[in-house]
């Protein structure tokens, strides 16, 4: 594989893969019921042992 082949792959399928991953991450963060688990995770550094 030469540079041009890899660049063409990154420009087409790489961009598509990153877009799908981003949309999936946003949907995961905004799914119903995620607020409670996000609030619990946000409080972890503030808890005392």
C-alpha positions as CSV (number, residue, x, y, z in Angstrom):
1,X,0.0,0.0,0.0
2,X,1.3,3.3,-1.0
3,X,0.6,6.8,0.5
4,X,-2.1,7.7,-2.0
5,X,-4.1,4.5,-1.4
6,X,-4.0,5.1,2.4
7,X,-4.9,8.7,2.0
8,X,-7.9,7.9,-0.3
9,X,-9.1,5.3,2.3
10,X,-8.7,7.8,5.2
11,X,-10.5,10.5,3.2
12,X,-13.5,8.3,2.4
13,X,-14.0,5.4,4.9
14,X,-12.1,6.9,7.7
15,X,-14.3,10.0,7.7
16,X,-17.4,7.8,7.6
17,X,-16.1,5.7,10.5
18,X,-15.4,8.8,12.7
19,X,-18.8,10.3,11.9
20,X,-20.6,7.1,12.9
21,X,-18.5,6.8,16.1
22,X,-19.3,10.5,17.0
23,X,-23.1,10.0,16.4
24,X,-23.0,6.8,18.4
25,X,-21.2,8.6,21.3
26,X,-23.8,11.4,21.3
27,X,-26.7,9.0,21.3
28,X,-25.1,7.0,24.1
29,X,-24.7,10.1,26.2
30,X,-28.2,11.3,25.5
31,X,-30.0,8.0,25.9
32,X,-33.0,7.8,28.3
33,X,-32.0,7.0,31.9
34,X,-28.3,8.1,31.5
35,X,-28.7,11.2,33.7
36,X,-28.6,9.2,37.0
37,X,-25.5,7.2,36.0
38,X,-23.7,10.3,34.8
39,X,-24.5,12.2,38.0
40,X,-23.1,9.2,40.0
41,X,-20.0,9.1,37.9
42,X,-19.5,12.9,38.4
43,X,-19.6,12.5,42.2
44,X,-16.9,9.8,42.4
45,X,-13.9,12.2,42.8
46,X,-15.8,14.1,45.6
47,X,-16.6,11.0,47.7
48,X,-14.4,10.4,50.8
49,X,-13.2,6.9,51.6
